[in-house]
Amino acid sequence: IHNPHHVQIWDRHGGSNQQWQFIRHGDGTYTIRNVMLNKVLDAHAPDIHSNGCAVQLFDDLGGINQRWYVEMLPNRAFLIRNAASGKVLDVHAPDAGANGGRLQLWDWLGGANQQWQAGPSIPVNLRTENVWASRIDLKWDSRANNETAFVIQMSDNGRDFREAGKVAGDRRTFRVSNLAAATTYWFRVIAINPIGESSFETLRTRTDR
């Protein structure tokens, strides 16, 4: 696939060309990598300080024009700001309702065409807080604030999982009850929101005697 490669908005169909990896760097910026092509979101460098600057896919060269800040808004949508220019990722307004709408950089105006939604991040650091013979308190951390709920799943064998419960998106703990003593269980926590669901970590632990 040649450089640069066109990038556009389209109805969601779940293909890998519509999936993105947000790779965080130590300075707080992100590289936004397309799963299908392994190319990254790139602002056309010669025009980077101009409104209307083209946004495209390109091989990852590590340039600051390929780095982005991701900022959460009060409505839990995100703005995506280019690290080189401070301008934000923007859908060309006349095309915003159509498949094939083009992406560009523009000054932040607060419009819906400059706001983005994302599925929730994976809950991390899943651990036990308290362990008894018949119940376990689970705890986890979240790297985002756009979850609407967490689904807790459990398994007796590490393969076949079933739902153990569900808590609101502002919760980070859950008590699993009615367990057998001195028994090994596997747990995982999945974040969900209207866009989709996260991946998960798996915790193996054992109840007391």
N, C-alpha and C positions, 0 to 999 in steps of 0.2 A: 504494500500500500504506500502510495507516494506521499511526500510532504509538500505543502500542507494538505490535510484532509478535511473536507467539509464537515461541519457539525451543525445540527439543527434540532428544533423541537418536533416532537411527534407524539401521537397517542401512545399510551403505555401498552406494550404487548409482552414485556418480560424477557425479551431477547438480550443476549450478552452485550450487544451494541448499545443497550440502554442502561447498562450497569457500570458503576464507577467505584473506584477505590480512592479513598481520601487518606493520603499518606502524610502523617504529621511530621514536621521537622522541629528541631530544637528551638528555633526562633518563633514558633507559633504559627508559621505558614504551613500550607498544605500543597502537595502535588496532587492533582486530580487526574487519575489514570483510567482510561477506558478499558474495560475488561476484554472486549473482543479484539481490539487492535493493539493493545499495549502501548498506545500513544497517549500523550498528556494534553490537557487543556492549555492552550497557548494563546497569548494576545500578540497580534502582529506587531513586532517590535518597532518598526519605523513610524507607526501611527499611534503608539501606546498612550500618548498624552492627549489624544483627540477624541471627542465624542464620536461614536460610530466606528471606532477601531474594531477591525474584524477579530473574532475569536474562532480558533481553529484547533485541529488536532495536529500534533507534531511529535517527532521523536523527543525523548526526554534529554535535553541538553543542560539542564540544571540552571537555566537562566532565571533571573528574577521575574521576567515576563511570564514564566510558567509557574509562579508561586502565587498562592491565594490565601487570603484571610477569610475564615468562615465565622460569621457573627450571627448569633440568635437574636431575633426580634421579639417584642413582647407577645406577639400572636403565635410564637413558636415556629414561624417560618424563619428562613435564613436569608441573609444577603451574602454574596460571595464577592469579595473585594480583591482586585488585582494588587499585588504587593509592589509592583513597579510604579503604578500610576495613581493608585487610590480610587480609581473608577471601579464601578461594579458591573457584574455580569447582568446583561440586560437583553430581553427579547425585543427585537424591533417591533414597536407598538402596532403598526399597521398589519403585521403578520402574526400577532400574538395568539389569535384564535385559530390559526390554520396549521395543518401539518406542513413542515418545511420552513417554518419561521426561522429567521436567522438570528444568531447570537452576536452581540457586540458589547463593547464597553461604553459606559455612559456615566455622567455624574449621578450620584445618588439623589433621586427625587421622591423615593418612597412608594412608587407605583407597584401594583401587583405584578407587572411584567419584570420587576427587579427582585422579586421574592421567590424563594425556592423551598420546596418541601423535600424531606428525606425520611426514609425508614429509620427506625431507632438503631442506636449503636448496641453492640453486644454488652450485656452486663458482665462486669469483671470482678475478680477477687471473690468468687463464690466460696463461702466458708461456713463452718458451724460456729455458732455463738454459745450454745448450750447443748449438751447431750445427756439424755436420761435413758432409762431402759425402754420406755414406750413412746418417747417423743424427742424431736430434734428441732432446735431453732436455727434457721438458716439466715444468713446475712450476705449482702452483695453490694457492690458499688456501681454507679452509673456514670458514664462519661458524657451524657447528653441530658437534656431536659425536655425532649419531645416525645417521651413515652406516654401513652394513655393507660397502660396496664402492664403488669408482669404476670406471666403464666409460669407456675412452678410444676415441674414434672418429676416423677420418681420411677424407679425401676428396681426390681428384685434381682436382676441378672446382668444389668449394664447394657442390655440390648433393646428390650421391650419397655418403652416408657408410657406412662399414663399420667393424666393430669391429677395433681395433688391439691391444687388450689389456684386462686387468682387474686391479685391485690392491685390497688390503684397505682397509678404511675408515680405518686409521691412517696410510696412505701419502699423500703429497702430490707425488710425482714419478713419472715414467714415461719410459723410453727407447724411442723408436720406431726400429727398425733396418731395414736392407734398402731404403733409399730411393734414388732416383735423384739424381745430382748436379745442381746448378743447376736445381732443379725446385721449383715452388710447390705447397705442400700446405695443407690446411685441417684443423684439429683442434678437437675439443670434448671436454669431460669431463662426465659425468653421474653424479651421486651416486645411490645406491640404498639402500633399506632395506626391511623387510618391508611397509611401508605403501605405497610407491610409488617414483617416481623424480623427480629434480629437472629443472628446465630447465637451460639451458647457455649459456655464452658461446662464441663461435667465434673461433679464432685463425688468421690467415693468416700463413704464414711460408715461407721458401725455404731450401733446402739450399745449402751452399757448392759451389763448383766442384771 
